[in-house]
Amino acid sequence: MTQRAMTSALSLANRAALGIFGVMFCIYLLGPILAFIPMSFNDVALLHYPIERFSLRWYSNLVASSEWRLALLNSVVVATSATVLATILGVCAAFGLWRGRFRGHSIIMVVIMTPMIVPSVIGAISMYFSFAEIGMDYTYSALILAHTAMAAPIVVVTVSAVLARFDGNLLRAAASLGADPLLAFRKVTLPLIMPGVVSGAVFAFAISLDDVVVALFLAGPDQRTLPVQMYMRSTDLFDLATAAAAAMMFIVAVAMMIFLELLRRRDRLAPVAKAADSRR
């Protein structure tokens, strides 16, 4: 066997081994989830296999229950509001840090990243006492602001990564043509960094939608979100409606990941498409 054939065979074996490892790792991560979700179609309220009769009983219970509907509505309202605020704050912070290269830049970045570093229970307790001091505990405003503080750092990270590849000469060219800074940002910068902005917004929505710890401290009975409702039902009176809610959240998470992957591919292929159009 020639050296070239041996190298090709070794490369093929390495790719096969890497693929097998990747599949096994995915099974390790998703196995418990994928094993739990089919139970939401069980006709009886038992966590066991095999499933004797498949039914949509627990999904019907989700739709019929006022508690579950309120929890879902709260999650959508809080996550959407927190995403909008976190995206606005995160984009402004990332752009300001990108434009302003000053002493203490890294310290400010560390401070912004603090909510991602500090354990969530510490942050939840701190925010609870802070909001309680001003009479905002157990309100939608407190929960939205808390989720905004949790989600804004991920927007800063994603937008900063896109800005690192942004050509600052474009802003100088816009200024030379008479555009003020706000117009240049809206017409030049924002369209080019939009993939990072959208990615940050999706991650911010996921962080808010998935939170349990902060919501347990700050949400009252009227502000109970879907994850908190799932947690309370699983510790109080467990039924497979919790499994149905988990299946719905899993589908939403998968949809968001697919959306991000499509966005990433579109962003990667955009320069190729522009180059092809310019040659025609």
NORKA-V90553 format. One record per residue. N is the residue number from 1. OMEGA is omega in degrees with one decimal (none if undefined). Layout:
n: (N & N)
omega: (OMEGA & OMEGA)
This chain:
n: (1 & 2 & 3 & 4 & 5 & 6 & 7 & 8 & 9 & 10 & 11 & 12 & 13 & 14 & 15 & 16 & 17 & 18 & 19 & 20 & 21 & 22 & 23 & 24 & 25 & 26 & 27 & 28 & 29 & 30 & 31 & 32 & 33 & 34 & 35 & 36 & 37 & 38 & 39 & 40 & 41 & 42 & 43 & 44 & 45 & 46 & 47 & 48 & 49 & 50 & 51 & 52 & 53 & 54 & 55 & 56 & 57 & 58 & 59 & 60 & 61 & 62 & 63 & 64 & 65 & 66 & 67 & 68 & 69 & 70 & 71 & 72 & 73 & 74 & 75 & 76 & 77 & 78 & 79 & 80 & 81 & 82 & 83 & 84 & 85 & 86 & 87 & 88 & 89 & 90 & 91 & 92 & 93 & 94 & 95 & 96 & 97 & 98 & 99 & 100 & 101 & 102 & 103 & 104 & 105 & 106 & 107 & 108 & 109 & 110 & 111 & 112 & 113 & 114 & 115 & 116 & 117 & 118 & 119 & 120 & 121 & 122 & 123 & 124 & 125 & 126 & 127 & 128 & 129 & 130 & 131 & 132 & 133 & 134 & 135 & 136 & 137 & 138 & 139 & 140 & 141 & 142 & 143 & 144 & 145 & 146 & 147 & 148 & 149 & 150 & 151 & 152 & 153 & 154 & 155 & 156 & 157 & 158 & 159 & 160 & 161 & 162 & 163 & 164 & 165 & 166 & 167 & 168 & 169 & 170 & 171 & 172 & 173 & 174 & 175 & 176 & 177 & 178 & 179 & 180 & 181 & 182 & 183 & 184 & 185 & 186 & 187 & 188 & 189 & 190 & 191 & 192 & 193 & 194 & 195 & 196 & 197 & 198 & 199 & 200 & 201 & 202 & 203 & 204 & 205 & 206 & 207 & 208 & 209 & 210 & 211 & 212 & 213 & 214 & 215 & 216 & 217 & 218 & 219 & 220 & 221 & 222 & 223 & 224 & 225 & 226 & 227 & 228 & 229 & 230 & 231 & 232 & 233 & 234 & 235 & 236 & 237 & 238 & 239 & 240 & 241 & 242 & 243 & 244 & 245 & 246 & 247 & 248 & 249 & 250 & 251 & 252 & 253 & 254 & 255 & 256 & 257 & 258 & 259 & 260 & 261 & 262 & 263 & 264 & 265 & 266 & 267 & 268 & 269 & 270 & 271 & 272 & 273 & 274 & 275 & 276 & 277 & 278 & 279 & 280)
omega: (-178.0 & 180.0 & -179.6 & 178.7 & 178.1 & 179.2 & 178.9 & 179.4 & 178.5 & 178.0 & 178.3 & 178.9 & 178.5 & 179.0 & 178.5 & 179.1 & 178.7 & 177.6 & 178.5 & 178.2 & 178.7 & 178.8 & 179.4 & 179.6 & 176.9 & 177.3 & 178.6 & -178.3 & -172.1 & -177.2 & -179.7 & -179.6 & -177.8 & 175.9 & -176.6 & -174.2 & 180.0 & 179.4 & 178.7 & 178.1 & 179.7 & -177.9 & -178.9 & -175.4 & -179.2 & 176.8 & 179.8 & 172.5 & -4.0 & 177.5 & -175.4 & -179.2 & 177.5 & -177.3 & 173.6 & -175.5 & -174.2 & 173.5 & 175.1 & 177.9 & 177.5 & -178.5 & -175.5 & -174.7 & 177.7 & 179.1 & -179.3 & 179.0 & 178.3 & 179.2 & 178.2 & 178.7 & 178.1 & 180.0 & -179.0 & -178.7 & -178.0 & -178.3 & 179.3 & 179.8 & 179.4 & 179.4 & 179.8 & -179.3 & -178.7 & 179.7 & 178.8 & -179.1 & -178.1 & 178.4 & 178.3 & -179.3 & -179.7 & -179.9 & 178.3 & 177.8 & 178.8 & -179.0 & -174.4 & 176.1 & -174.3 & 178.1 & -176.9 & 179.3 & -178.2 & 179.4 & 178.3 & 178.4 & 177.7 & 178.7 & 179.1 & -178.1 & -175.5 & 179.1 & 178.3 & -175.7 & -177.2 & 176.5 & -173.0 & -178.6 & 177.3 & 177.6 & -179.6 & 179.4 & -179.9 & -179.5 & 178.8 & -179.6 & 178.6 & 179.5 & 179.2 & 180.0 & -177.7 & 174.6 & -179.0 & 179.6 & -178.8 & 176.1 & 176.1 & -177.8 & -179.6 & -178.4 & 179.2 & -180.0 & 178.5 & 178.3 & 175.4 & 178.1 & 178.5 & -171.6 & -176.3 & -179.3 & -179.2 & 175.5 & 177.9 & -178.6 & -176.3 & 179.9 & 177.8 & 178.6 & 178.4 & -179.9 & 178.8 & 178.8 & -177.1 & -179.2 & -179.6 & 178.6 & 178.0 & 177.6 & 176.8 & 177.8 & 178.2 & 178.8 & 178.9 & 178.1 & 174.9 & -179.9 & 174.9 & -175.9 & -179.1 & 179.1 & 178.9 & 177.9 & -176.4 & -174.7 & -174.3 & -173.1 & -173.1 & 178.2 & -177.8 & -179.8 & -176.0 & 176.7 & 177.2 & 178.4 & -179.7 & 178.4 & 177.8 & 179.1 & 179.2 & 178.5 & 177.7 & 177.5 & 179.8 & 179.6 & -180.0 & -178.2 & -173.8 & -172.1 & 175.1 & -170.5 & -178.3 & -179.6 & 177.8 & -178.7 & -169.5 & -175.4 & 172.2 & -179.8 & -178.5 & -178.6 & -176.5 & -179.0 & -176.4 & 177.0 & 178.2 & 176.8 & 177.8 & -179.8 & -178.4 & 179.8 & -179.4 & 179.0 & -177.4 & -179.1 & -173.8 & 168.5 & -173.8 & 169.6 & 175.1 & 176.6 & 177.3 & 177.0 & 177.9 & 178.5 & 179.1 & 179.0 & 177.6 & 178.2 & 177.6 & 179.8 & 178.4 & 178.8 & 178.9 & 178.8 & 176.8 & 178.6 & 178.9 & 178.6 & 176.5 & 178.0 & 179.4 & 179.4 & 178.2 & 178.8 & -179.3 & -177.3 & -177.7 & 178.2 & 178.7 & -179.8 & 178.9 & 179.1 & 179.1 & 179.7 & -178.6 & -179.9 & -177.7 & none)
